[in-house]
Amino acid sequence: MDLSLTEEQQLIVDMVRRFVREEVAPLEDDLDTDEDRLPPEQFAKLVEKTKEMGLYGLGIPPEYGGPEVDVMTNTLIAIEYSQHRAGLYAPCYGAFGGAGLSQLYEATDEQKEKYLYPTLRGEKKTFFGLSEPSGGSDPARAIQTRAERDGDDWVINGSKLWISGADRADYGLLFARTGGPGRAGVTCFIVETQWPGFNVRRVVHTLRQALHATEIQIENLRVPNENILGQEGGGFAIANDRLTRQRIPYAAACLGPAFKAHEMAIEYAQIRETFGAPLSSRQGIQWMLVENEVDLRTARWLVLDAAAKADRGDAFRTEAAICKLVASEAAGRVIDRSMQIHGGLGVAKDLPFERWYREIRIRRIGEGPSEVQKHVIARDILGAGLR
Ligand SMILES: Cc1cc2nc3c(=O)[nH]c(=O)nc-3n(C[C@H](O)[C@H](O)[C@H](O)COP(=O)(O)OP(=O)(O)OC[C@H]3O[C@@H](n4cnc5c(N)ncnc54)[C@H](O)[C@@H]3O)c2cc1C
């Protein structure tokens, strides 16, 4: 299996690396250490550059105006564009443009006009509302938010928990139960955040200061029938498909800060002296660096393998679960060791480690926790009969 980069991919990787190091990272010297947005003029300048690179709209299918980039190249870019302080949850502060909610590419023409296109133009922000207080690992069983048909509308009641960015969003996808228990009873609705009955009850503060998670209270929210995305009862398939696809770029972006942390640890170990010799001469430090290297190479290989399968059109559900599991856990270890090598500086806000350290912890839970990835992999090994 050959996962080496083509000449074109190497050029793109080098270009994005230069962009992050020369254009994005220096801006962070003047920002709050937890910032996830740039002042508009700086943001506009970065967007100009990503457009010049031909990479604006990454993740948007070419027929909707995005660049012709396969999953593998996209994955390589995600490893690069996250290599700065805010990179894990705000890679390049959004300068590569948002692909929006990928499910909307399957929407009706009217839904695309109203929701998808304004999002692609950067005019509307979105949320993805699946998890509830009753549980996020097994949403097919846990969803209690209920939608009842009333004439041409649906009336929705319930609550959602952990929904990222709903406090800033214009609309989003809300998964609610329209039928009996289990997968077939879940329907996906497009709902607007200013509609009466949609209330962001509170921001839930987590280890991640940027991009808030929220709790949403839904009281008699009236949604027209034409705002069902896909089919009534087809909501779980929509959610599941999105979660599987999302796992490869999600895993790749975990590796960005980890690669950068490792690079910084190597440099620091060579210049920092204790007891009359550089840290890099000590086996205790060397082994930490070696473990970083092994973790990173293993995870990168698995992420690229999953991307290659997706590009070939092969089934990649298990590979996506494996790479999400391995990359999120490996990145946490690498950042932790790199922090340790930096001593006190490792925990100071002068350097990006402390932000990465907090935010990378969420990656073992978000987009399906490690245990859920193992459940997916076990199902593949043992057969679909597993509950
Ligand atoms: C910062 C943040 C942002 C988020 N953003 C969003 C968002 O935008 N939209 C959205 O819909 N959700 C979002 N989530 C929710 C996230 O997807 C859920 O937290 C996650 O799916 C886990 O659900 P839970 O928290 O209810 O844990 P539970 O489902 O209650 O699980 C608790 C623990 O048990 C483990 N577990 C579960 N089942 C098994 C099993 N069979 N065997 C062994 N262990 C098991 C889980 O891995 C977990 O560690 C976000 C979460 C966080 C923390």
The ligand as an SDF file (V2000), in Angstrom:
LIG
                    3D

 53 58  0  0  0  0  0  0  0  0999 V2000
  -17.6920   20.3770   23.9200 C   0  0  0  0  0  0  0  0  0  0  0  0
  -18.6930   19.4420   23.3140 C   0  0  0  0  0  0  0  0  0  0  0  0
  -19.3240   19.7960   22.1320 C   0  0  0  0  0  0  0  0  0  0  0  0
  -20.3190   18.9690   21.5810 C   0  0  0  0  0  0  0  0  0  0  0  0
  -20.9610   19.3690   20.4430 N   0  0  0  0  0  0  0  0  0  0  0  0
  -22.0450   18.6460   20.0080 C   0  0  0  0  0  0  0  0  0  0  0  0
  -22.8500   19.1260   18.9180 C   0  0  0  0  0  0  0  0  0  0  0  0
  -22.5650   20.1660   18.3080 O   0  0  0  0  0  0  0  0  0  0  0  0
  -23.9400   18.4110   18.5580 N   0  0  0  0  0  0  0  0  0  0  0  0
  -24.2990   17.2530   19.1800 C   0  0  0  0  0  0  0  0  0  0  0  0
  -25.3160   16.6620   18.8070 O   0  0  0  0  0  0  0  0  0  0  0  0
  -23.5510   16.7600   20.2150 N   0  0  0  0  0  0  0  0  0  0  0  0
  -22.4450   17.4360   20.6450 C   0  0  0  0  0  0  0  0  0  0  0  0
  -21.6790   16.9610   21.6950 N   0  0  0  0  0  0  0  0  0  0  0  0
  -22.1230   15.7590   22.3980 C   0  0  0  0  0  0  0  0  0  0  0  0
  -21.2050   14.5630   22.2450 C   0  0  0  0  0  0  0  0  0  0  0  0
  -21.3680   14.0050   20.9750 O   0  0  0  0  0  0  0  0  0  0  0  0
  -21.6090   13.6130   23.4020 C   0  0  0  0  0  0  0  0  0  0  0  0
  -21.1170   14.1730   24.5930 O   0  0  0  0  0  0  0  0  0  0  0  0
  -21.0670   12.2370   23.1940 C   0  0  0  0  0  0  0  0  0  0  0  0
  -21.6920   11.6280   22.1040 O   0  0  0  0  0  0  0  0  0  0  0  0
  -21.2830   11.3870   24.4520 C   0  0  0  0  0  0  0  0  0  0  0  0
  -22.6010   11.4460   24.9000 O   0  0  0  0  0  0  0  0  0  0  0  0
  -22.8850   11.7230   26.4590 P   0  0  0  0  0  0  0  0  0  0  0  0
  -22.0820   12.8860   26.8680 O   0  0  0  0  0  0  0  0  0  0  0  0
  -24.3590   11.8130   26.6560 O   0  0  0  0  0  0  0  0  0  0  0  0
  -22.3300   10.4480   27.2020 O   0  0  0  0  0  0  0  0  0  0  0  0
  -23.0990    9.0620   27.4100 P   0  0  0  0  0  0  0  0  0  0  0  0
  -23.7370    8.6270   26.1530 O   0  0  0  0  0  0  0  0  0  0  0  0
  -23.9510    9.1640   28.6150 O   0  0  0  0  0  0  0  0  0  0  0  0
  -21.8630    8.1040   27.7400 O   0  0  0  0  0  0  0  0  0  0  0  0
  -21.1280    8.2810   28.9570 C   0  0  0  0  0  0  0  0  0  0  0  0
  -19.8030    7.5400   28.8470 C   0  0  0  0  0  0  0  0  0  0  0  0
  -20.0520    6.1370   28.7000 O   0  0  0  0  0  0  0  0  0  0  0  0
  -19.3690    5.6510   27.5640 C   0  0  0  0  0  0  0  0  0  0  0  0
  -20.1770    4.6170   26.9210 N   0  0  0  0  0  0  0  0  0  0  0  0
  -21.3610    4.7770   26.2990 C   0  0  0  0  0  0  0  0  0  0  0  0
  -21.8110    3.6080   25.8290 N   0  0  0  0  0  0  0  0  0  0  0  0
  -20.8730    2.6700   26.1600 C   0  0  0  0  0  0  0  0  0  0  0  0
  -20.7470    1.2710   25.9420 C   0  0  0  0  0  0  0  0  0  0  0  0
  -21.6790    0.5840   25.2670 N   0  0  0  0  0  0  0  0  0  0  0  0
  -19.6620    0.6450   26.4380 N   0  0  0  0  0  0  0  0  0  0  0  0
  -18.7120    1.3290   27.1260 C   0  0  0  0  0  0  0  0  0  0  0  0
  -18.7750    2.6490   27.3580 N   0  0  0  0  0  0  0  0  0  0  0  0
  -19.8390    3.3140   26.8690 C   0  0  0  0  0  0  0  0  0  0  0  0
  -19.2110    6.8350   26.6530 C   0  0  0  0  0  0  0  0  0  0  0  0
  -18.1280    6.6540   25.7970 O   0  0  0  0  0  0  0  0  0  0  0  0
  -18.9670    7.9560   27.6400 C   0  0  0  0  0  0  0  0  0  0  0  0
  -17.6030    7.9610   27.9770 O   0  0  0  0  0  0  0  0  0  0  0  0
  -20.6470   17.7480   22.2250 C   0  0  0  0  0  0  0  0  0  0  0  0
  -19.9900   17.3750   23.4030 C   0  0  0  0  0  0  0  0  0  0  0  0
  -19.0230   18.2020   23.9430 C   0  0  0  0  0  0  0  0  0  0  0  0
  -18.3560   17.7840   25.2290 C   0  0  0  0  0  0  0  0  0  0  0  0
  1  2  1  0
  2  3  1  0
  2 52  2  0
  3  4  2  0
  4  5  1  0
  4 50  1  0
  5  6  2  0
  6  7  1  0
  6 13  1  0
  7  8  2  0
  7  9  1  0
  9 10  1  0
 10 11  2  0
 10 12  1  0
 12 13  2  0
 13 14  1  0
 14 15  1  0
 14 50  1  0
 15 16  1  0
 16 17  1  0
 16 18  1  0
 18 19  1  0
 18 20  1  0
 20 21  1  0
 20 22  1  0
 22 23  1  0
 23 24  1  0
 24 25  2  0
 24 26  1  0
 24 27  1  0
 27 28  1  0
 28 29  2  0
 28 30  1  0
 28 31  1  0
 31 32  1  0
 32 33  1  0
 33 34  1  0
 33 48  1  0
 34 35  1  0
 35 36  1  0
 35 46  1  0
 36 37  1  0
 36 45  1  0
 37 38  2  0
 38 39  1  0
 39 40  1  0
 39 45  2  0
 40 41  1  0
 40 42  2  0
 42 43  1  0
 43 44  2  0
 44 45  1  0
 46 47  1  0
 46 48  1  0
 48 49  1  0
 50 51  2  0
 51 52  1  0
 52 53  1  0
M  END
$$$$
